[in-house]
C-alpha cells in the first residue's frame, strides 16, 4: 500500500507561492513556467529508515510516478507503543512505596521521582512484561509531596 494512503494523507504540499520550491531551486524557477519540480522530504519523526526532513528525491523534470512512489514508500513509520505505560495500585508495604507499572510488553520505561513535579530523577529503568510489574521504593518521608511517573525514553 502507498505510504500516503497508509498514513491517511490527501495532500502532501501545495506550494503555489513557491516558498518551499525556492529552498531547493533558484529563485526564478517556477515563475511563469509550466515546468514541474519535485522534492520528496521525509517528515516522519523517529522513522527507522530516514532522518526527519531528509531529502529523498529532488528533480527538475517530471519523474515517473513509480520514482516518486518508491521514494515515499521507502519511509518507514515510527514505532509507537500501542499502550502508554500506566502507574496503578499505589500502596505502602513494610516501609516501602509500591505500585504497578503496565503497558506494551517489551517496552523499556524509566521510573522517575520528583519532589516538586518539575525536576525528575530516574530511579529505575525496566522492561515491561505481559503482566503488571511491581515497583518498590523506600518510603520518602518529609513535608513535601513525592511524585512518581513512568516515561518512555
N, C-alpha and C positions, 0 to 999 in steps of 0.2 A: 504494500500500500504506500502511496506517495506520502512523504513526511508532512507536507502541508495539510493533507486530509487527516492524517493521524492526529495532528496537533490541533485540528479544528480551525485552521487559518483560511480565511476567504481572500484576503488581500495582504500581500507581504509589505509593499510600499507603493504609494502613489506620490511621485516626486515631480509634479507639474511645474514647480518653481525651480527645479534643478538644484536644490540645495544639497542633497546627497550626491548627485551626479558630479558636481564641481569639486567634491572631495577626492574623486578618483580620476577625473579627466580635466583637460584645460578649460578655463572659464567660458570660452566661446563655444564649447562643444554642446550640441543640442539646441542652441539658439537658432531658430528659424530653419531648422532642418527636419527631415523626416527620419533621419538616422536613429537607430536604436542603440542604446548602450546597456550592458547587462553586468550587474555585480551581484554576487551571492555572498552574503555575510552570515556567519553563524551568530545568532542572537541568544542561543540556549546557554544559560549559566550552568556550570558544573557538568557539561557534556563530557563523557569519557573519550569522545573521538576528536574534539576540536576545542581550542580556546574560545571563550566568548569574544565576539567581534572579529574573529579571524576571517580574512577574505578567502573564500573558497573558489571563486571564479570571477574573472574580470575580462571583459571582451568588448571591443568597439563595434563588432559586427554581430549580426543576429546569429546566435548559436542555435544548434538544434535543440528541440525540446528535451531530447534524451540527455544532452550535455548539462542542461540546467537541472533536470530531474535527478541526474546522478550526483551532482554537487549537493543538492538539497537533501537527497536521501542518504548521503554519506554522514549526515549529522545524527549522532545517537542521542536519544533523550536522556536527561539526567535521571538518575535513580533516586527516588524519594521514598522513604519508609512508608509503608501502607498504613501503619497505625502509629500515631505520635506517642512517645512514651508518656506514661501517667504514673503519678505517685498516689498511693492509696493505703488504707488501713493503718494510719499512724497509731502508735502505742508506746507507752513507757513500760519496759520489761526489764526487771533486775538492774535498774540504774542505767539502762541504755534506751535511746530513742530508736524504735524500729518502724519500718514501713515497707510496703511492697512496691516494686517497680515492674511495670508491664509495658509491652509494646511489640513490635515486629521481632520475631525470633531471629537471632543473628545480628541485630543492630547493636553497635557499640554506643554506649551513652556515658556521659560524665555525670556523677552525682556531685552537686555543688551545695555549699552552705554560705550563708551571709547573715550578718547581724543587723545590717541596715537596708537590705533589699537592693543595694546599688553595687557594692563591691562583692564579687563572688569568688570563692576558692573551691577548686576541685578537690574533693576528699577521696573519691574513688572513681575508677573507670571500669565499667562492667560490660559484658556481652549478654544481652537478653536471651533467655531460652524460651521454650514453649510454655512453661509455667511461670507464674509471678516469681520474681527474685526478691528475697528478703534482704533488706539492708539494715544494718545495726550500727549505730554510732554512740559513743559515750555521751551521756546526757550533759548538755552545756547549761550551767546554772548562771544566773545573773538577772538583773532587772530588764535587760534589753531582750526583745523577741529574737528568735532564731528562725531563719527561713531556709528551706531546702528546695531544690529544683533539680529536674533531670534535663540534660541538654545533649543534643546530638552534635558532636564535634564537627 
